[in-house]
Amino acid sequence: MAKKRKRHKKHEEHIDESWLVPYADILTLLLALFIVLFASSSVDEKKLEQMSAVFTNIFTGGTGVMDNPAIIQTPDNSTPTGISKYIEDQERLQETQNRVDEFIAINELEDQFETKMTDEGLLITIRDSILFDMGRADVKAEYDTIADELAQLLMFDPPRNVVITGHTDNVPIKTPEFDSNWDLSVMRAVNFMKEIVSGNEQLDSKYFSVKGFGEFQPIATNDTQEGRAKNRRVEVLVQPRIAENGDVIVE
């Protein structure tokens, strides 16, 4: 009797597709990550927090790593307050220089006046020949009006410190009035300061001070007449109110 042959059922091959679920989740997470990174480059803090809340609810159902995001400030091209105030203060000094330069041009004083911005402030240099006679410290009467007009340019709100400095050449002086070039330089600075302050009642004297360096800070050679004439000068230094680090110099 013939044996009955067993028939083996042919099993169909089955492909395991379980990996598709985590793969899809990964793609979704990557998409979310790219969206967040792109948005973070230009959004403000409020917008970022809103996005964080949306993605947290979607992927975690509540608490997530983005619940406390780092603060991202919107770029606004602004500068720190102190530096900003310093820049503004320098701009105002520049405006003062422009007004003084205009005053010089109107009065045709280019040979006697000079302005320059320095690290210490706005420096106005006046040759002594326009203010004083040789060996004297009294301001010439004919130039009183110039001192008065300059006084108008030295009005500041808020106020600034103004330092007036006298300088001489190296020719020795020995008179009943002055024992040395130091004495002469100091008194020239004092008298010129008095002319300025008295020329404008709105100026507060407490912001003005004087110095005298005699012959010891020349700006030219003392070996020539021209050089000595340059060294005989009065300098008016208008100081900044705000230091470069943002500190207030004058209250």
C-alpha positions as CSV (number, residue, x, y, z in Angstrom):
1,M,0.0,0.0,0.0
2,A,1.5,3.2,-1.1
3,K,2.4,5.6,1.6
4,K,0.5,8.8,1.6
5,R,3.0,11.6,1.1
6,K,2.7,14.5,3.4
7,R,2.2,17.8,1.6
8,H,4.2,20.6,3.0
9,K,2.5,23.9,2.9
10,K,4.5,26.6,1.3
11,H,4.9,29.4,3.7
12,E,4.8,32.9,2.2
13,E,7.8,35.1,3.1
14,H,6.9,37.9,5.5
15,I,8.9,41.2,5.7
16,D,9.3,42.6,9.2
17,E,8.2,46.3,8.9
18,S,8.4,47.1,12.6
19,W,11.4,49.3,12.0
20,L,9.3,51.8,10.1
21,V,7.6,53.1,13.2
22,P,10.8,54.3,15.0
23,Y,12.2,55.5,11.7
24,A,9.2,57.7,11.1
25,D,9.5,59.0,14.7
26,I,13.1,59.8,14.1
27,L,12.3,61.7,10.9
28,T,9.6,63.7,12.7
29,L,12.0,64.6,15.5
30,L,14.6,65.6,13.0
31,L,12.1,67.8,11.2
32,A,11.1,69.4,14.5
33,L,14.8,70.0,15.4
34,F,15.5,71.7,12.1
35,I,12.5,73.9,12.5
36,V,13.5,74.9,16.0
37,L,17.1,75.6,14.9
38,F,16.0,77.6,12.0
39,A,13.5,79.6,14.1
40,S,16.0,80.1,16.9
41,S,18.4,82.0,14.7
42,S,16.0,84.8,14.2
43,V,13.1,84.7,16.7
44,D,12.7,86.4,20.0
45,E,12.4,84.8,23.3
46,K,8.6,84.9,23.3
47,K,8.3,83.1,20.0
48,L,10.8,80.5,21.0
49,E,8.8,79.7,24.2
50,Q,5.6,79.3,22.2
51,M,7.3,76.9,19.9
52,S,8.8,75.0,22.9
53,A,5.3,74.5,24.4
54,V,3.9,73.2,21.1
55,F,6.7,70.6,20.6
56,T,6.7,69.6,24.2
57,N,3.0,68.8,24.1
58,I,3.4,66.9,20.9
59,F,6.4,64.7,21.8
60,T,6.3,64.3,25.5
61,G,2.8,65.2,26.5
62,G,4.0,67.6,29.1
63,T,7.5,68.3,30.5
64,G,10.4,68.5,28.1
65,V,13.9,69.7,27.8
66,M,12.8,72.9,26.2
67,D,10.6,74.0,29.1
68,N,13.4,76.2,30.3
69,P,15.2,77.4,27.2
70,A,18.2,79.6,27.3
71,I,17.4,83.3,26.8
72,I,17.9,84.3,23.2
73,Q,18.0,88.0,22.7
74,T,16.8,89.5,19.4
75,P,19.7,91.2,17.6
76,D,19.0,94.9,17.6
77,N,22.5,96.3,16.9
78,S,22.4,98.0,20.3
79,T,25.4,98.7,22.4
80,P,25.8,98.5,26.2
81,T,24.4,101.6,28.0
82,G,27.8,102.8,29.2
83,I,29.4,102.6,25.8
84,S,26.4,104.2,24.2
85,K,26.6,107.2,26.5
86,Y,30.3,107.6,25.9
87,I,29.7,107.7,22.1
88,E,26.9,110.2,22.6
89,D,29.2,112.3,24.8
90,Q,32.0,112.3,22.1
91,E,29.5,113.3,19.5
92,R,28.5,116.3,21.6
93,L,32.1,117.3,22.0
94,Q,32.5,117.0,18.2
95,E,29.5,119.4,17.8
96,T,31.3,121.9,20.1
97,Q,34.4,121.6,18.0
98,N,32.3,122.4,14.9
99,R,30.9,125.5,16.5
100,V,34.3,126.7,17.6
101,D,35.7,126.1,14.1
102,E,32.8,128.1,12.7
103,F,33.6,130.9,15.1
104,I,37.2,130.8,14.1
105,A,36.3,131.0,10.4
106,I,33.9,133.9,10.8
107,N,36.4,136.0,12.8
108,E,39.3,134.9,10.5
109,L,41.4,133.6,13.4
110,E,42.9,130.6,11.7
111,D,46.4,131.8,12.4
112,Q,45.7,132.3,16.1
113,F,43.2,129.6,17.0
114,E,43.3,125.8,16.5
115,T,41.0,123.0,17.7
116,K,41.8,119.3,18.1
117,M,40.1,116.3,19.6
118,T,42.4,114.5,22.0
119,D,42.1,111.6,24.4
120,E,41.6,114.2,27.2
121,G,38.8,116.0,25.4
122,L,38.4,119.0,23.0
123,L,41.6,121.1,23.0
124,I,41.3,124.7,21.8
125,T,44.8,126.4,21.4
126,I,45.1,130.2,21.3
127,R,48.4,131.8,20.4
128,D,49.4,134.3,23.1
129,S,50.0,137.1,20.7
130,I,46.3,137.6,20.2
131,L,45.7,137.9,23.9
132,F,48.7,139.3,25.6
133,D,51.6,141.8,25.1
134,M,55.1,140.4,25.5
135,G,55.8,139.6,29.2
136,R,52.3,140.7,30.3
137,A,49.4,138.6,31.6
138,D,46.5,141.1,31.1
139,V,44.2,140.2,28.2
140,K,44.3,142.9,25.5
141,A,41.2,145.0,25.7
142,E,40.5,144.7,22.0
143,Y,40.1,141.0,22.3
144,D,37.6,141.1,25.2
145,T,34.8,140.4,22.7
146,I,36.5,137.3,21.5
147,A,36.7,136.0,25.0
148,D,33.0,136.8,25.5
149,E,32.0,135.0,22.3
150,L,34.1,132.0,23.3
151,A,32.3,132.0,26.7
152,Q,29.0,131.5,24.8
153,L,30.5,128.4,23.2
154,L,31.5,126.9,26.5
155,M,28.0,126.7,27.9
156,F,27.0,123.0,28.4
157,D,23.9,121.4,29.7
158,P,24.8,119.3,31.6
159,P,28.0,121.1,32.5
160,R,31.6,120.0,31.7
161,N,34.9,120.6,33.3
162,V,37.0,123.2,31.5
163,V,40.8,123.5,32.2
164,I,42.7,126.6,31.0
165,T,46.4,126.2,30.8
166,G,49.1,128.8,30.2
167,H,52.4,128.0,28.4
168,T,55.5,130.2,27.6
169,D,58.7,129.9,25.6
170,N,62.0,129.3,27.3
171,V,63.2,132.9,27.3
172,P,63.8,133.7,31.1
173,I,61.7,136.4,32.6
174,K,62.5,138.4,35.8
175,T,60.2,141.3,36.5
176,P,58.7,142.9,39.6
177,E,55.5,141.2,38.6
178,F,56.7,137.7,37.6
179,D,59.7,135.8,39.0
180,S,59.5,133.0,36.4
181,N,57.8,131.7,33.3
182,W,55.7,129.6,35.7
183,D,54.2,132.7,37.3
184,L,53.6,134.3,33.9
185,S,51.9,131.2,32.5
186,V,49.6,130.7,35.5
187,M,48.5,134.4,35.6
188,R,47.7,134.3,31.9
189,A,45.5,131.3,32.4
190,V,43.8,132.9,35.4
191,N,43.1,136.2,33.7
192,F,41.8,134.5,30.5
193,M,39.6,132.3,32.7
194,K,38.2,135.4,34.4
195,E,37.4,137.0,31.0
196,I,35.5,133.9,30.0
197,V,33.5,133.4,33.2
198,S,32.7,137.1,33.6
199,G,31.6,137.2,30.0
200,N,28.7,134.8,30.6
201,E,26.8,134.9,33.9
202,Q,25.4,131.4,33.2
203,L,28.8,129.8,33.4
204,D,29.4,128.1,36.8
205,S,32.9,128.9,38.0
206,K,33.3,125.6,39.9
207,Y,33.7,123.8,36.6
208,F,36.7,125.9,35.6
209,S,40.3,125.4,36.7
210,V,43.7,126.7,35.6
211,K,47.2,125.3,35.2
212,G,50.6,126.9,34.3
213,F,53.4,124.9,32.8
214,G,55.8,127.7,32.0
215,E,58.3,126.6,29.3
216,F,58.2,122.9,30.1
217,Q,55.6,121.6,27.6
218,P,56.7,123.1,24.3
219,I,55.0,122.1,21.0
220,A,57.8,123.5,18.8
221,T,61.5,124.2,19.0
222,N,62.6,127.1,21.1
223,D,65.6,127.6,18.8
224,T,63.6,129.8,16.4
225,Q,61.4,132.8,16.7
226,E,58.6,131.0,15.0
227,G,58.9,128.0,17.3
228,R,58.9,130.2,20.4
229,A,55.8,132.0,19.2
230,K,54.0,128.7,18.9
231,N,55.0,127.7,22.4
232,R,53.6,130.9,23.9
233,R,50.0,129.9,24.1
234,V,46.8,129.4,26.1
235,E,45.0,126.1,25.9
236,V,41.3,125.5,26.7
237,L,40.6,121.9,27.4
238,V,36.9,120.9,27.3
239,Q,36.8,117.5,29.1
240,P,34.3,114.7,28.4
241,R,31.6,113.9,30.8
242,I,31.6,110.2,30.2
243,A,34.7,108.0,30.4
244,E,35.4,105.4,27.8
245,N,34.3,102.6,30.2
246,G,30.9,104.4,30.7
247,D,31.6,106.0,34.1
248,V,30.3,109.5,34.7
249,I,33.2,112.0,35.2
250,V,31.0,115.1,35.9
251,E,27.8,114.9,37.9
